[in-house]
Amino acid sequence: MTELNGKCVIAIGERDGIPGQAIATVAKAAGAREVVPFTQCFV
């Protein structure tokens, strides 16, 4: 299990997959201090 307590996270998601905001929500719940979400479209 990865501990994110006090860590900064960059969450890169995909438009057709898991969006960055969803990854950011999970990271915050796991204890991340600061989360920057991005959602990209990879074509």
mmCIF entry with sequence, helices, sheets and N, C-alpha, C, O atoms, coordinates in Angstrom:
data_MODEL
# 
_entry.id   MODEL 
# 
_entity.id                         1 
_entity.type                       polymer 
_entity.pdbx_number_of_molecules   1 
# 
_entity_poly.entity_id                      1 
_entity_poly.type                           'polypeptide(L)' 
_entity_poly.nstd_linkage                   no 
_entity_poly.nstd_monomer                   no 
_entity_poly.pdbx_seq_one_letter_code       MTELNGKCVIAIGERDGIPGQAIATVAKAAGAREVVPFTQCFV 
_entity_poly.pdbx_seq_one_letter_code_can   MTELNGKCVIAIGERDGIPGQAIATVAKAAGAREVVPFTQCFV 
_entity_poly.pdbx_strand_id                 A 
# 
loop_
_entity_poly_seq.entity_id 
_entity_poly_seq.num 
_entity_poly_seq.mon_id 
_entity_poly_seq.hetero 
1 1  MET n 
1 2  THR n 
1 3  GLU n 
1 4  LEU n 
1 5  ASN n 
1 6  GLY n 
1 7  LYS n 
1 8  CYS n 
1 9  VAL n 
1 10 ILE n 
1 11 ALA n 
1 12 ILE n 
1 13 GLY n 
1 14 GLU n 
1 15 ARG n 
1 16 ASP n 
1 17 GLY n 
1 18 ILE n 
1 19 PRO n 
1 20 GLY n 
1 21 GLN n 
1 22 ALA n 
1 23 ILE n 
1 24 ALA n 
1 25 THR n 
1 26 VAL n 
1 27 ALA n 
1 28 LYS n 
1 29 ALA n 
1 30 ALA n 
1 31 GLY n 
1 32 ALA n 
1 33 ARG n 
1 34 GLU n 
1 35 VAL n 
1 36 VAL n 
1 37 PRO n 
1 38 PHE n 
1 39 THR n 
1 40 GLN n 
1 41 CYS n 
1 42 PHE n 
1 43 VAL n 
# 
_struct_asym.id          A 
_struct_asym.entity_id   1 
# 
_struct_conf.conf_type_id            HELX_P 
_struct_conf.id                      HELX_P1 
_struct_conf.pdbx_PDB_helix_id       AA1 
_struct_conf.beg_label_comp_id       GLY 
_struct_conf.beg_label_asym_id       A 
_struct_conf.beg_label_seq_id        20 
_struct_conf.pdbx_beg_PDB_ins_code   ? 
_struct_conf.end_label_comp_id       ALA 
_struct_conf.end_label_asym_id       A 
_struct_conf.end_label_seq_id        29 
_struct_conf.pdbx_end_PDB_ins_code   ? 
_struct_conf.beg_auth_comp_id        GLY 
_struct_conf.beg_auth_asym_id        A 
_struct_conf.beg_auth_seq_id         20 
_struct_conf.end_auth_comp_id        ALA 
_struct_conf.end_auth_asym_id        A 
_struct_conf.end_auth_seq_id         29 
_struct_conf.pdbx_PDB_helix_class    1 
_struct_conf.details                 ? 
_struct_conf.pdbx_PDB_helix_length   10 
# 
_struct_conf_type.id          HELX_P 
_struct_conf_type.criteria    ? 
_struct_conf_type.reference   ? 
# 
_struct_sheet.id               AA1 
_struct_sheet.type             ? 
_struct_sheet.number_strands   2 
_struct_sheet.details          ? 
# 
_struct_sheet_order.sheet_id     AA1 
_struct_sheet_order.range_id_1   1 
_struct_sheet_order.range_id_2   2 
_struct_sheet_order.offset       ? 
_struct_sheet_order.sense        parallel 
# 
loop_
_struct_sheet_range.sheet_id 
_struct_sheet_range.id 
_struct_sheet_range.beg_label_comp_id 
_struct_sheet_range.beg_label_asym_id 
_struct_sheet_range.beg_label_seq_id 
_struct_sheet_range.pdbx_beg_PDB_ins_code 
_struct_sheet_range.end_label_comp_id 
_struct_sheet_range.end_label_asym_id 
_struct_sheet_range.end_label_seq_id 
_struct_sheet_range.pdbx_end_PDB_ins_code 
_struct_sheet_range.beg_auth_comp_id 
_struct_sheet_range.beg_auth_asym_id 
_struct_sheet_range.beg_auth_seq_id 
_struct_sheet_range.end_auth_comp_id 
_struct_sheet_range.end_auth_asym_id 
_struct_sheet_range.end_auth_seq_id 
AA1 1 CYS A 8  ? GLU A 14 ? CYS A 8  GLU A 14 
AA1 2 GLU A 34 ? GLN A 40 ? GLU A 34 GLN A 40 
# 
loop_
_atom_site.group_PDB 
_atom_site.id 
_atom_site.type_symbol 
_atom_site.label_atom_id 
_atom_site.label_alt_id 
_atom_site.label_comp_id 
_atom_site.label_asym_id 
_atom_site.label_entity_id 
_atom_site.label_seq_id 
_atom_site.pdbx_PDB_ins_code 
_atom_site.Cartn_x 
_atom_site.Cartn_y 
_atom_site.Cartn_z 
_atom_site.occupancy 
_atom_site.B_iso_or_equiv 
_atom_site.pdbx_formal_charge 
_atom_site.auth_seq_id 
_atom_site.auth_comp_id 
_atom_site.auth_asym_id 
_atom_site.auth_atom_id 
_atom_site.pdbx_PDB_model_num 
ATOM 1   N N  . MET A 1 1  ? 0.842   -1.177 0.000   1.00 0.00 ? 1  MET A N  1 
ATOM 2   C CA . MET A 1 1  ? 0.000   0.000  0.000   1.00 0.00 ? 1  MET A CA 1 
ATOM 3   C C  . MET A 1 1  ? 0.889   1.242  0.000   1.00 0.00 ? 1  MET A C  1 
ATOM 4   O O  . MET A 1 1  ? 1.807   1.357  0.812   1.00 0.00 ? 1  MET A O  1 
ATOM 5   N N  . THR A 1 2  ? 0.613   2.157  -0.904  1.00 0.00 ? 2  THR A N  1 
ATOM 6   C CA . THR A 1 2  ? 1.373   3.393  -1.010  1.00 0.00 ? 2  THR A CA 1 
ATOM 7   C C  . THR A 1 2  ? 0.819   4.428  -0.046  1.00 0.00 ? 2  THR A C  1 
ATOM 8   O O  . THR A 1 2  ? -0.392  4.647  0.007   1.00 0.00 ? 2  THR A O  1 
ATOM 9   N N  . GLU A 1 3  ? 1.691   5.059  0.710   1.00 0.00 ? 3  GLU A N  1 
ATOM 10  C CA . GLU A 1 3  ? 1.257   6.111  1.611   1.00 0.00 ? 3  GLU A CA 1 
ATOM 11  C C  . GLU A 1 3  ? 1.522   7.456  0.973   1.00 0.00 ? 3  GLU A C  1 
ATOM 12  O O  . GLU A 1 3  ? 2.637   7.740  0.537   1.00 0.00 ? 3  GLU A O  1 
ATOM 13  N N  . LEU A 1 4  ? 0.505   8.273  0.922   1.00 0.00 ? 4  LEU A N  1 
ATOM 14  C CA . LEU A 1 4  ? 0.622   9.589  0.295   1.00 0.00 ? 4  LEU A CA 1 
ATOM 15  C C  . LEU A 1 4  ? 0.565   10.719 1.320   1.00 0.00 ? 4  LEU A C  1 
ATOM 16  O O  . LEU A 1 4  ? 0.449   11.885 0.942   1.00 0.00 ? 4  LEU A O  1 
ATOM 17  N N  . ASN A 1 5  ? 0.644   10.395 2.607   1.00 0.00 ? 5  ASN A N  1 
ATOM 18  C CA . ASN A 1 5  ? 0.555   11.424 3.639   1.00 0.00 ? 5  ASN A CA 1 
ATOM 19  C C  . ASN A 1 5  ? 1.635   12.479 3.441   1.00 0.00 ? 5  ASN A C  1 
ATOM 20  O O  . ASN A 1 5  ? 2.829   12.185 3.480   1.00 0.00 ? 5  ASN A O  1 
ATOM 21  N N  . GLY A 1 6  ? 1.189   13.720 3.228   1.00 0.00 ? 6  GLY A N  1 
ATOM 22  C CA . GLY A 1 6  ? 2.109   14.836 3.087   1.00 0.00 ? 6  GLY A CA 1 
ATOM 23  C C  . GLY A 1 6  ? 2.779   14.955 1.731   1.00 0.00 ? 6  GLY A C  1 
ATOM 24  O O  . GLY A 1 6  ? 3.615   15.840 1.551   1.00 0.00 ? 6  GLY A O  1 
ATOM 25  N N  . LYS A 1 7  ? 2.453   14.116 0.783   1.00 0.00 ? 7  LYS A N  1 
ATOM 26  C CA . LYS A 1 7  ? 3.076   14.147 -0.545  1.00 0.00 ? 7  LYS A CA 1 
ATOM 27  C C  . LYS A 1 7  ? 2.287   15.053 -1.487  1.00 0.00 ? 7  LYS A C  1 
ATOM 28  O O  . LYS A 1 7  ? 1.089   15.270 -1.304  1.00 0.00 ? 7  LYS A O  1 
ATOM 29  N N  . CYS A 1 8  ? 2.978   15.575 -2.493  1.00 0.00 ? 8  CYS A N  1 
ATOM 30  C CA . CYS A 1 8  ? 2.339   16.328 -3.564  1.00 0.00 ? 8  CYS A CA 1 
ATOM 31  C C  . CYS A 1 8  ? 2.119   15.377 -4.736  1.00 0.00 ? 8  CYS A C  1 
ATOM 32  O O  . CYS A 1 8  ? 2.983   14.554 -5.041  1.00 0.00 ? 8  CYS A O  1 
ATOM 33  N N  . VAL A 1 9  ? 0.978   15.488 -5.388  1.00 0.00 ? 9  VAL A N  1 
ATOM 34  C CA . VAL A 1 9  ? 0.609   14.550 -6.446  1.00 0.00 ? 9  VAL A CA 1 
ATOM 35  C C  . VAL A 1 9  ? 0.194   15.318 -7.696  1.00 0.00 ? 9  VAL A C  1 
ATOM 36  O O  . VAL A 1 9  ? -0.514  16.321 -7.616  1.00 0.00 ? 9  VAL A O  1 
ATOM 37  N N  . ILE A 1 10 ? 0.641   14.836 -8.843  1.00 0.00 ? 10 ILE A N  1 
ATOM 38  C CA . ILE A 1 10 ? 0.140   15.309 -10.133 1.00 0.00 ? 10 ILE A CA 1 
ATOM 39  C C  . ILE A 1 10 ? -0.678  14.165 -10.707 1.00 0.00 ? 10 ILE A C  1 
ATOM 40  O O  . ILE A 1 10 ? -0.136  13.100 -11.003 1.00 0.00 ? 10 ILE A O  1 
ATOM 41  N N  . ALA A 1 11 ? -1.974  14.376 -10.866 1.00 0.00 ? 11 ALA A N  1 
ATOM 42  C CA . ALA A 1 11 ? -2.874  13.337 -11.347 1.00 0.00 ? 11 ALA A CA 1 
ATOM 43  C C  . ALA A 1 11 ? -3.174  13.583 -12.820 1.00 0.00 ? 11 ALA A C  1 
ATOM 44  O O  . ALA A 1 11 ? -3.847  14.555 -13.165 1.00 0.00 ? 11 ALA A O  1 
ATOM 45  N N  . ILE A 1 12 ? -2.675  12.703 -13.692 1.00 0.00 ? 12 ILE A N  1 
ATOM 46  C CA . ILE A 1 12 ? -2.910  12.833 -15.130 1.00 0.00 ? 12 ILE A CA 1 
ATOM 47  C C  . ILE A 1 12 ? -3.901  11.759 -15.548 1.00 0.00 ? 12 ILE A C  1 
ATOM 48  O O  . ILE A 1 12 ? -3.605  10.565 -15.490 1.00 0.00 ? 12 ILE A O  1 
ATOM 49  N N  . GLY A 1 13 ? -5.069  12.194 -15.966 1.00 0.00 ? 13 GLY A N  1 
ATOM 50  C CA . GLY A 1 13 ? -6.104  11.264 -16.401 1.00 0.00 ? 13 GLY A CA 1 
ATOM 51  C C  . GLY A 1 13 ? -6.345  11.374 -17.890 1.00 0.00 ? 13 GLY A C  1 
ATOM 52  O O  . GLY A 1 13 ? -5.715  12.173 -18.582 1.00 0.00 ? 13 GLY A O  1 
ATOM 53  N N  . GLU A 1 14 ? -7.272  10.553 -18.372 1.00 0.00 ? 14 GLU A N  1 
ATOM 54  C CA . GLU A 1 14 ? -7.592  10.525 -19.789 1.00 0.00 ? 14 GLU A CA 1 
ATOM 55  C C  . GLU A 1 14 ? -9.085  10.762 -19.969 1.00 0.00 ? 14 GLU A C  1 
ATOM 56  O O  . GLU A 1 14 ? -9.891  10.301 -19.161 1.00 0.00 ? 14 GLU A O  1 
ATOM 57  N N  . ARG A 1 15 ? -9.450  11.469 -21.013 1.00 0.00 ? 15 ARG A N  1 
ATOM 58  C CA . ARG A 1 15 ? -10.837 11.810 -21.254 1.00 0.00 ? 15 ARG A CA 1 
ATOM 59  C C  . ARG A 1 15 ? -11.720 10.578 -21.407 1.00 0.00 ? 15 ARG A C  1 
ATOM 60  O O  . ARG A 1 15 ? -12.829 10.552 -20.874 1.00 0.00 ? 15 ARG A O  1 
ATOM 61  N N  . ASP A 1 16 ? -11.253 9.558  -22.124 1.00 0.00 ? 16 ASP A N  1 
ATOM 62  C CA . ASP A 1 16 ? -12.049 8.355  -22.352 1.00 0.00 ? 16 ASP A CA 1 
ATOM 63  C C  . ASP A 1 16 ? -11.810 7.283  -21.292 1.00 0.00 ? 16 ASP A C  1 
ATOM 64  O O  . ASP A 1 16 ? -12.466 6.241  -21.310 1.00 0.00 ? 16 ASP A O  1 
ATOM 65  N N  . GLY A 1 17 ? -10.890 7.524  -20.380 1.00 0.00 ? 17 GLY A N  1 
ATOM 66  C CA . GLY A 1 17 ? -10.582 6.571  -19.312 1.00 0.00 ? 17 GLY A CA 1 
ATOM 67  C C  . GLY A 1 17 ? -10.976 7.154  -17.973 1.00 0.00 ? 17 GLY A C  1 
ATOM 68  O O  . GLY A 1 17 ? -12.116 7.576  -17.778 1.00 0.00 ? 17 GLY A O  1 
ATOM 69  N N  . ILE A 1 18 ? -10.039 7.175  -17.059 1.00 0.00 ? 18 ILE A N  1 
ATOM 70  C CA . ILE A 1 18 ? -10.287 7.735  -15.733 1.00 0.00 ? 18 ILE A CA 1 
ATOM 71  C C  . ILE A 1 18 ? -9.851  9.188  -15.738 1.00 0.00 ? 18 ILE A C  1 
ATOM 72  O O  . ILE A 1 18 ? -8.679  9.470  -15.986 1.00 0.00 ? 18 ILE A O  1 
ATOM 73  N N  . PRO A 1 19 ? -10.767 10.130 -15.470 1.00 0.00 ? 19 PRO A N  1 
ATOM 74  C CA . PRO A 1 19 ? -10.409 11.549 -15.474 1.00 0.00 ? 19 PRO A CA 1 
ATOM 75  C C  . PRO A 1 19 ? -9.475  11.915 -14.319 1.00 0.00 ? 19 PRO A C  1 
ATOM 76  O O  . PRO A 1 19 ? -9.482  11.277 -13.266 1.00 0.00 ? 19 PRO A O  1 
ATOM 77  N N  . GLY A 1 20 ? -8.685  12.942 -14.538 1.00 0.00 ? 20 GLY A N  1 
ATOM 78  C CA . GLY A 1 20 ? -7.733  13.393 -13.540 1.00 0.00 ? 20 GLY A CA 1 
ATOM 79  C C  . GLY A 1 20 ? -8.369  13.764 -12.214 1.00 0.00 ? 20 GLY A C  1 
ATOM 80  O O  . GLY A 1 20 ? -7.773  13.536 -11.162 1.00 0.00 ? 20 GLY A O  1 
ATOM 81  N N  . GLN A 1 21 ? -9.561  14.328 -12.242 1.00 0.00 ? 21 GLN A N  1 
ATOM 82  C CA . GLN A 1 21 ? -10.239 14.725 -11.003 1.00 0.00 ? 21 GLN A CA 1 
ATOM 83  C C  . GLN A 1 21 ? -10.575 13.515 -10.147 1.00 0.00 ? 21 GLN A C  1 
ATOM 84  O O  . GLN A 1 21 ? -10.513 13.592 -8.920  1.00 0.00 ? 21 GLN A O  1 
ATOM 85  N N  . ALA A 1 22 ? -10.931 12.394 -10.776 1.00 0.00 ? 22 ALA A N  1 
ATOM 86  C CA . ALA A 1 22 ? -11.220 11.169 -10.018 1.00 0.00 ? 22 ALA A CA 1 
ATOM 87  C C  . ALA A 1 22 ? -9.952  10.647 -9.339  1.00 0.00 ? 22 ALA A C  1 
ATOM 88  O O  . ALA A 1 22 ? -9.998  10.209 -8.190  1.00 0.00 ? 22 ALA A O  1 
ATOM 89  N N  . ILE A 1 23 ? -8.830  10.694 -10.044 1.00 0.00 ? 23 ILE A N  1 
ATOM 90  C CA . ILE A 1 23 ? -7.554  10.264 -9.462  1.00 0.00 ? 23 ILE A CA 1 
ATOM 91  C C  . ILE A 1 23 ? -7.175  11.200 -8.315  1.00 0.00 ? 23 ILE A C  1 
ATOM 92  O O  . ILE A 1 23 ? -6.672  10.749 -7.286  1.00 0.00 ? 23 ILE A O  1 
ATOM 93  N N  . ALA A 1 24 ? -7.414  12.494 -8.489  1.00 0.00 ? 24 ALA A N  1 
ATOM 94  C CA . ALA A 1 24 ? -7.106  13.477 -7.450  1.00 0.00 ? 24 ALA A CA 1 
ATOM 95  C C  . ALA A 1 24 ? -7.937  13.228 -6.193  1.00 0.00 ? 24 ALA A C  1 
ATOM 96  O O  . ALA A 1 24 ? -7.432  13.367 -5.079  1.00 0.00 ? 24 ALA A O  1 
ATOM 97  N N  . THR A 1 25 ? -9.182  12.867 -6.359  1.00 0.00 ? 25 THR A N  1 
ATOM 98  C CA . THR A 1 25 ? -10.052 12.582 -5.218  1.00 0.00 ? 25 THR A CA 1 
ATOM 99  C C  . THR A 1 25 ? -9.533  11.396 -4.415  1.00 0.00 ? 25 THR A C  1 
ATOM 100 O O  . THR A 1 25 ? -9.527  11.430 -3.185  1.00 0.00 ? 25 THR A O  1 
ATOM 101 N N  . VAL A 1 26 ? -9.102  10.361 -5.102  1.00 0.00 ? 26 VAL A N  1 
ATOM 102 C CA . VAL A 1 26 ? -8.549  9.180  -4.432  1.00 0.00 ? 26 VAL A CA 1 
ATOM 103 C C  . VAL A 1 26 ? -7.234  9.530  -3.731  1.00 0.00 ? 26 VAL A C  1 
ATOM 104 O O  . VAL A 1 26 ? -6.989  9.082  -2.611  1.00 0.00 ? 26 VAL A O  1 
ATOM 105 N N  . ALA A 1 27 ? -6.395  10.325 -4.383  1.00 0.00 ? 27 ALA A N  1 
ATOM 106 C CA . ALA A 1 27 ? -5.120  10.717 -3.784  1.00 0.00 ? 27 ALA A CA 1 
ATOM 107 C C  . ALA A 1 27 ? -5.337  11.539 -2.516  1.00 0.00 ? 27 ALA A C  1 
ATOM 108 O O  . ALA A 1 27 ? -4.630  11.348 -1.527  1.00 0.00 ? 27 ALA A O  1 
ATOM 109 N N  . LYS A 1 28 ? -6.304  12.448 -2.536  1.00 0.00 ? 28 LYS A N  1 
ATOM 110 C CA . LYS A 1 28 ? -6.608  13.246 -1.338  1.00 0.00 ? 28 LYS A CA 1 
ATOM 111 C C  . LYS A 1 28 ? -7.121  12.354 -0.218  1.00 0.00 ? 28 LYS A C  1 
ATOM 112 O O  . LYS A 1 28 ? -6.765  12.551 0.944   1.00 0.00 ? 28 LYS A O  1 
ATOM 113 N N  . ALA A 1 29 ? -7.955  11.375 -0.557  1.00 0.00 ? 29 ALA A N  1 
ATOM 114 C CA . ALA A 1 29 ? -8.473  10.450 0.448   1.00 0.00 ? 29 ALA A CA 1 
ATOM 115 C C  . ALA A 1 29 ? -7.345  9.599  1.046   1.00 0.00 ? 29 ALA A C  1 
ATOM 116 O O  . ALA A 1 29 ? -7.445  9.152  2.188   1.00 0.00 ? 29 ALA A O  1 
ATOM 117 N N  . ALA A 1 30 ? -6.278  9.375  0.279   1.00 0.00 ? 30 ALA A N  1 
ATOM 118 C CA . ALA A 1 30 ? -5.136  8.592  0.752   1.00 0.00 ? 30 ALA A CA 1 
ATOM 119 C C  . ALA A 1 30 ? -4.136  9.448  1.520   1.00 0.00 ? 30 ALA A C  1 
ATOM 120 O O  . ALA A 1 30 ? -3.107  8.943  1.969   1.00 0.00 ? 30 ALA A O  1 
ATOM 121 N N  . GLY A 1 31 ? -4.429  10.743 1.676   1.00 0.00 ? 31 GLY A N  1 
ATOM 122 C CA . GLY A 1 31 ? -3.594  11.601 2.511   1.00 0.00 ? 31 GLY A CA 1 
ATOM 123 C C  . GLY A 1 31 ? -2.683  12.560 1.781   1.00 0.00 ? 31 GLY A C  1 
ATOM 124 O O  . GLY A 1 31 ? -1.836  13.188 2.414   1.00 0.00 ? 31 GLY A O  1 
ATOM 125 N N  . ALA A 1 32 ? -2.822  12.698 0.475   1.00 0.00 ? 32 ALA A N  1 
ATOM 126 C CA . ALA A 1 32 ? -1.975  13.632 -0.266  1.00 0.00 ? 32 ALA A CA 1 
ATOM 127 C C  . ALA A 1 32 ? -2.229  15.057 0.216   1.00 0.00 ? 32 ALA A C  1 
ATOM 128 O O  . ALA A 1 32 ? -3.364  15.439 0.501   1.00 0.00 ? 32 ALA A O  1 
ATOM 129 N N  . ARG A 1 33 ? -1.167  15.823 0.301   1.00 0.00 ? 33 ARG A N  1 
ATOM 130 C CA . ARG A 1 33 ? -1.260  17.198 0.801   1.00 0.00 ? 33 ARG A CA 1 
ATOM 131 C C  . ARG A 1 33 ? -1.785  18.138 -0.278  1.00 0.00 ? 33 ARG A C  1 
ATOM 132 O O  . ARG A 1 33 ? -2.669  18.955 -0.021  1.00 0.00 ? 33 ARG A O  1 
ATOM 133 N N  . GLU A 1 34 ? -1.245  18.022 -1.469  1.00 0.00 ? 34 GLU A N  1 
ATOM 134 C CA . GLU A 1 34 ? -1.616  18.916 -2.567  1.00 0.00 ? 34 GLU A CA 1 
ATOM 135 C C  . GLU A 1 34 ? -1.737  18.085 -3.839  1.00 0.00 ? 34 GLU A C  1 
ATOM 136 O O  . GLU A 1 34 ? -0.859  17.281 -4.155  1.00 0.00 ? 34 GLU A O  1 
ATOM 137 N N  . VAL A 1 35 ? -2.829  18.287 -4.560  1.00 0.00 ? 35 VAL A N  1 
ATOM 138 C CA . VAL A 1 35 ? -3.083  17.509 -5.773  1.00 0.00 ? 35 VAL A CA 1 
ATOM 139 C C  . VAL A 1 35 ? -3.384  18.454 -6.927  1.00 0.00 ? 35 VAL A C  1 
ATOM 140 O O  . VAL A 1 35 ? -4.200  19.366 -6.793  1.00 0.00 ? 35 VAL A O  1 
ATOM 141 N N  . VAL A 1 36 ? -2.726  18.238 -8.059  1.00 0.00 ? 36 VAL A N  1 
ATOM 142 C CA . VAL A 1 36 ? -2.966  19.018 -9.266  1.00 0.00 ? 36 VAL A CA 1 
ATOM 143 C C  . VAL A 1 36 ? -3.516  18.058 -10.324 1.00 0.00 ? 36 VAL A C  1 
ATOM 144 O O  . VAL A 1 36 ? -2.769  17.241 -10.861 1.00 0.00 ? 36 VAL A O  1 
ATOM 145 N N  . PRO A 1 37 ? -4.834  18.151 -10.631 1.00 0.00 ? 37 PRO A N  1 
ATOM 146 C CA . PRO A 1 37 ? -5.402  17.219 -11.609 1.00 0.00 ? 37 PRO A CA 1 
ATOM 147 C C  . PRO A 1 37 ? -5.362  17.774 -13.033 1.00 0.00 ? 37 PRO A C  1 
ATOM 148 O O  . PRO A 1 37 ? -5.567  18.968 -13.253 1.00 0.00 ? 37 PRO A O  1 
ATOM 149 N N  . PHE A 1 38 ? -5.100  16.900 -13.982 1.00 0.00 ? 38 PHE A N  1 
ATOM 150 C CA . PHE A 1 38 ? -5.154  17.210 -15.410 1.00 0.00 ? 38 PHE A CA 1 
ATOM 151 C C  . PHE A 1 38 ? -5.914  16.091 -16.101 1.00 0.00 ? 38 PHE A C  1 
ATOM 152 O O  . PHE A 1 38 ? -5.778  14.922 -15.740 1.00 0.00 ? 38 PHE A O  1 
ATOM 153 N N  . THR A 1 39 ? -6.713  16.452 -17.094 1.00 0.00 ? 39 THR A N  1 
ATOM 154 C CA . THR A 1 39 ? -7.362  15.451 -17.936 1.00 0.00 ? 39 THR A CA 1 
ATOM 155 C C  . THR A 1 39 ? -6.974  15.757 -19.362 1.00 0.00 ? 39 THR A C  1 
ATOM 156 O O  . THR A 1 39 ? -7.233  16.851 -19.864 1.00 0.00 ? 39 THR A O  1 
ATOM 157 N N  . GLN A 1 40 ? -6.349  14.790 -20.018 1.00 0.00 ? 40 GLN A N  1 
ATOM 158 C CA . GLN A 1 40 ? -5.857  14.966 -21.386 1.00 0.00 ? 40 GLN A CA 1 
ATOM 159 C C  . GLN A 1 40 ? -6.628  14.079 -22.342 1.00 0.00 ? 40 GLN A C  1 
ATOM 160 O O  . GLN A 1 40 ? -7.255  13.102 -21.933 1.00 0.00 ? 40 GLN A O  1 
ATOM 161 N N  . CYS A 1 41 ? -6.578  14.423 -23.603 1.00 0.00 ? 41 CYS A N  1 
ATOM 162 C CA . CYS A 1 41 ? -7.160  13.596 -24.664 1.00 0.00 ? 41 CYS A CA 1 
ATOM 163 C C  . CYS A 1 41 ? -6.014  13.084 -25.507 1.00 0.00 ? 41 CYS A C  1 
ATOM 164 O O  . CYS A 1 41 ? -5.387  13.841 -26.248 1.00 0.00 ? 41 CYS A O  1 
ATOM 165 N N  . PHE A 1 42 ? -5.742  11.796 -25.392 1.00 0.00 ? 42 PHE A N  1 
ATOM 166 C CA . PHE A 1 42 ? -4.652  11.177 -26.168 1.00 0.00 ? 42 PHE A CA 1 
ATOM 167 C C  . PHE A 1 42 ? -5.244  10.565 -27.426 1.00 0.00 ? 42 PHE A C  1 
ATOM 168 O O  . PHE A 1 42 ? -5.991  9.588  -27.362 1.00 0.00 ? 42 PHE A O  1 
ATOM 169 N N  . VAL A 1 43 ? -4.908  11.140 -28.559 1.00 0.00 ? 43 VAL A N  1 
ATOM 170 C CA . VAL A 1 43 ? -5.457  10.658 -29.829 1.00 0.00 ? 43 VAL A CA 1 
ATOM 171 C C  . VAL A 1 43 ? -4.354  10.028 -30.641 1.00 0.00 ? 43 VAL A C  1 
ATOM 172 O O  . VAL A 1 43 ? -4.597  9.554  -31.751 1.00 0.00 ? 43 VAL A O  1 
# 
